[in-house]
Amino acid sequence: MRVAFVDQAGDAAGGAQRSLAILLRALPPEVEPHAVLFGDGAWAASLRSAGIPVTIVPLPPAFMSTTRERPGAGIAAVPGAIAAIARVLRDVRADVVHTNTIKAHAVAAPAARLAGLRCVAHLRDILEGRGRLAIRTVLAACSSERIAISHAVDDAFALSATSVIPNPLVLDEYRDLPTRAAARRSLDLPEDVLLVSLIGRINRWKGHDRLLRAAAALRAVPDLHYAIVGAPLFRDADFVDELHAFANEAGLADRIHFVPWLDDVRTAFAATDINVNCSDAEPFGRTIIEAAACGVPSIAFAGGGTADAIVDGVTGRLVPVGDEAAFVAALERYATDPAERAAAGVRAREHAQSFAAPTHAARVVDVLRRVAA
């Protein structure tokens, strides 16, 4: 079975791309993958080095600059993009098409239909308003089945024939980590503090400003420091300046540490005592299960798919959506109760076993095989 895996990224890789790369490595031998990307760069090169054939279909900047906040910005470029991708799908002789991201759903699902191919859409985002309506309409017409990474994503799109399959982990990669001290030295972080980390893309909807407000509320807790690890991929570059300004104005510059984007985030998790996710509607929270695999508990808001990644009160803490006071209280509890924090970390590591890559790949392939047939 030859599968065309379509993704909008070619250079920078976010959680959707990391999950797809894990899936591609775990596919059984009877599946022949071919990646179709809308740009070239480091991530495309990593797929090639893993033996995955890659075809680049450059799409117009007007379309690629479209965001969830401005879903109609590049609409004039859509027909040409659909035609170009349809030609590629025919050329690679795909049996089924797998779309991995919002822009891929928007143009590659219709392209699959134009090429006479069946499509599986892997839903990894929670959209609102016109963006959700547009993608839902396209996928209802142009995809045979869907995969959602959480029940919240499934509920958001409310499409039939959708399988909920959580994101995967390569568990062996989290068994040989640097010591906490060594990890912190390599990232230029202080060694003798309790470290709270928010790891991943720096975008406004990810809520980094919430973490800084929590830090201000907990300034009386001694030796409690915070790491913001990542970069403003895809949008919101000015948000980073706002975060620096807030830290300075609040007198927290010595406690807030900004760490550049890491292609391998395991070192950041090895350095971390408490992982946090500050989004309101996180589709899943890949960093939560990565932290769990490293024995680090997480605190997150209960909206979105975090409930699929955290067992509340067991592997971490879930607090009501938007309740920053509850978030501060949960963070303070873990910060001041090392026994509870350690126990949650042990249970988190055990829970991470349920996200093993072979199990994930088998479930995805079952969907692809059913659709291809």
N, C-alpha and C positions, 0 to 999 in steps of 0.2 A: 504494500500500500504506500503510494507516494503522496506525501502531504506537503502542501505549500503553507509554511508558517509566515504570516504577514505581520509586520510590526513597523511602526512609524519611526523608530529610533535607528540610528546607525552609529552614533558616536557615544554620547553619554547614556549610561544604563541605569534606570531606576528599578524599583521593585518589580514592575511588570516584566522587564527584560531579564532580571536575575531569575525570576521564577520560570520564565520560558527557557532560559539557558539550562537550568536544572532539568526541566522536562526533556529537552532535546538530548541531554547526556544519558537519561534514564530510559529512553525509548527501546523497546525490544527490537531484535534484528529485522523482523519482517516489516518494520516501518522505515521508509526512506524519506528523511526530511530534506526540504529545500527552503531556505530562508529567503523571503522577499522583503527588502527594507526600502524605506523612502530616503535614505541617506547613507553615506559611508563614514567610516571612522573607526575608533578604537573598539567599539562593541562589535561591529561587523567583522573586524579583524580577528577578534577573539573567537567568533563562530567559525571563521575559516580555519583558524589554527586547531579547532576541535574537529575538523573534518566535515563541517557542514557546508554544502554548496550555498553560495550567497549570490543573489541577483539584486542589483541596486536599481530602483525606479525613482529617479529624482522627481519630486513633485514641486509645483510652483511655490515660491515663498509666501504668496498670499494665502495659500491653503495651509502651509506648514505653520504659519504664525497664528492660525485660528486657536482660540482658547475656549475653555468651558464657559468663561464669562461673556465671550463674544462669538457664539457658535455660528453665526452667519457670515463672518468676516471674509472667508475665502470661497464662498459658494460658487462664484463664477468659474473657478478652476476645477470644480468637481467633475463635470462631464469628461473633460480631457484626461483627468487622473483615472477615472474608471476605465476608459478605453485603453489607456497605456497599461494598466495592471492586468486587464483581461488578456491582452496580447501575451504578457509574460506568463500568466497562468496556463495558457494554451501551450506556450513554448516549453515549459518545464513538465508538461504532461501530468499535471497533478490529478490524483483521484479524488481528493477532498481538500478544501481550503480551511485553514485555521486562522482566524483574525484575533490579534492579541491586545490591541489598544484602541482607543476611541477613534483616532483618525483612520486606523486600519479598518474598523467596522464600517466607517462612513463611506469609504470608497472601494475597499477590497471585497466586501460582501456583495454589493451590486456588481462588481467586476466578475465575481465568481458566477453569479446568475447569468451575466452577459456571455460568459464563456461556456455556459452549460454545465457548471460544476456545482456540487453541493458544498455548503459552508457551515462550519461550527464557529460560533462567536464566543470567545473566552472573555467574560465580563469581569473587569477588575476595578471598575470605578462606580461611584454613586454620583449621578448627575441630577440637576434640578432644572425646572422650567423648560424652555424651548430646546435646550441641548438634549435633555432626556427624551422629550417627545420625538425629536428628530431621529436620534439613534434607535429608539424603540420602534419607530415606524419602519426604518430601513431594515432592521433585523427581523421584524415580523414578516417582512416581504421577501427577504433575501437570504436568510439563514435557516437551516433545517432544524438545528438544535443549538442550545446554548449551554455554556458552563459558567457558573457563578462561583466566585472565590469565597463567598460567605452568604448566609441567609439574608443579611441586610441588602446585599447587592441583588440577590434574587428578588426580594420584595420591592426594591426600587424600580426594577424594570418590569416586573410582573408579566413575564412572557412564559407561555407554556413550553413544555419540553425542555426544561432547564434543570441540569444536574448541579448540585452544590458540591464542589470539590475544593477543599482548602489548599492553599499554597504549599509547596514542598520544601523540604530541607534535605541536604546531603549530610546526614548526621555524623559521618566519619570526619567531616571537616571541622567539627567542633570538639573533638576529643583530645587534640594536641594543641593547646593554646599557650601563649606566653604567660608567665606569672603576672599577677596584678602589678607588681612593682616594675617589671620589665616592660609591660604594655604602657604604663604611664610614662616611663622614661622615654620610650620611643615616640610618644605623642606630645612630649613636653608638658605633661600634666603633673600637678603636685602629688606626691606619693602618700603622705600621711593625712589624708582627708577622706570624707565620705563623698563619693562622686555619683551624682545624678546625671544621666545622659539622655539627650534627645538626638537620635541618629537618623539621617536620611536627608531627603530634599528639604531645602529651606524655602517654603512657599507660605503665603499668608494663611491659607486654609489649614496648614499643619499646626498653627497655634503656638509658635515659639514665644510669642509675646505673653501667652498665658504662663509659660514656664518662668519667665522673668518676673512676672507679678507674684508668682508663688515664691520665688527666691527672695523678693523684697519682704514678703510676709513672714518668711522664716529666717530673717537675718539674725535673730537671736540664737538660733541653733548653731553651736560652735562647729567649726571645721566642716561645714556643709557646702560643697562646691558643685558647679554645674558645667557640663560640657555640651555645647551645641556642635554636632559633628555633621558636616555636609556642605552643600552649595545650592544656590538658587537655580536649579535646572529648570529650563523651559520658560520661566517667568519670574517676576518679583525680585529682580536684582536689587532694587532700592530698599527692600525689606531688611536686608542685612545691615545697611547703614542705620536704619531705625532701631534695630536690636542693639547695636553698639551704642547708639546714643542713649537708649533707655538704661543700659547697664551703667554707663558713665554718670548719668543724671541721678540714678538711684544709689550711687556710691557702691556699686556691686562689681566694678571692673576687676577687682582682685579675686572675685569668686566665680565669675562667668568666663569660661574658656571656649574660644572659637577654634575648632579644629577643621582644617580643610577637608574636602571630599576625599573619601577613601574608597578605592575600588574593592579592597578587601576589608570589610568592617569588623572582622573577628577580633582584631587588636583592640578596637574601641569597646567591644563588649567585654573583653578580658579585663579592661581597665575600669569597668563600671560596677557600681554596687546596686543601683536602682535604675531601671530603664523606664522611660515615660513616653507616652503618646498623648499629644495635646489636641488632636483634631476633634471636631464635633462629629463628623460623619466619615470616619476612616473606613474605607471599603473592607479592609481586613487587618492590616497592621503586621506586615512581614517582619519588621524589626522586633515585634513582641515574641514571635516564635524563635527568631534567631537568638534573642537574649535568653529565652528559656533553654535553648540547647546549650548555652554557656552557663547555665545555673544562676541566671539573674532574673529576679521577679520584676514585673511591670505594673505600672499604674496608668490607667487610661480612662477616658470618658466612655460611657456605655453606649453612646450612639454609634450606628454603623456596625461594622463587622468585628469589632474588638471582642464581643461576647463569644465569637467563634475561636478566638486566640487565647483568651484568659478564662480560667475557671475562677470566678470571683471568690476571694477569701481563701483560695487554695494555692494557685500559682501566681497570684497577683491581686490587684484591687481594681474594681470598676466603680466609677462614681457617676452620678447623674449628669446628663448632658448639660454643659454650661455652668455647672455648680463649681465655681473656682474655690469656694470655701471648703467644700468636701474634698476637692483635689489636694488642697493644702493640708487638710487634716490627715488624709491617707499618706501623703508624703512625709509628714512629721512623724506619723506612727512608725513607718518603716525606718526612718532615720534614727529614731530614739529607742527602737526595740530590735537589737541585733539578732536575738534568738528567733523572733518571728520572721524577720527578713531572711535569715539563713534557711529556715524551714521551708519558706515559700520558694526559695531558689532550688532546693532539692526537689520539691514537688514539680516545679516548672521544668526541670531537666527531664523528669520522668514523663511528663505530659508531652514533651517535644517529640517523643518517639512516634506519636500518632501521625506526624507530618512527614514520615519517611518518603524519600523520592520514589523508590520503586512502587510503593502503594499508590502514590499520586499518579505516576505514569500509567500504571495499569488501568486506573479508572478513566483517565483521559482517553487512552487508546480504545477502550470499550466504546466510548461515545463516537470517536472518529470512525471506528470500524462499522458501527451500526449505521452511521450516516453514509459512509462510502458504499455500503451494500444496498 
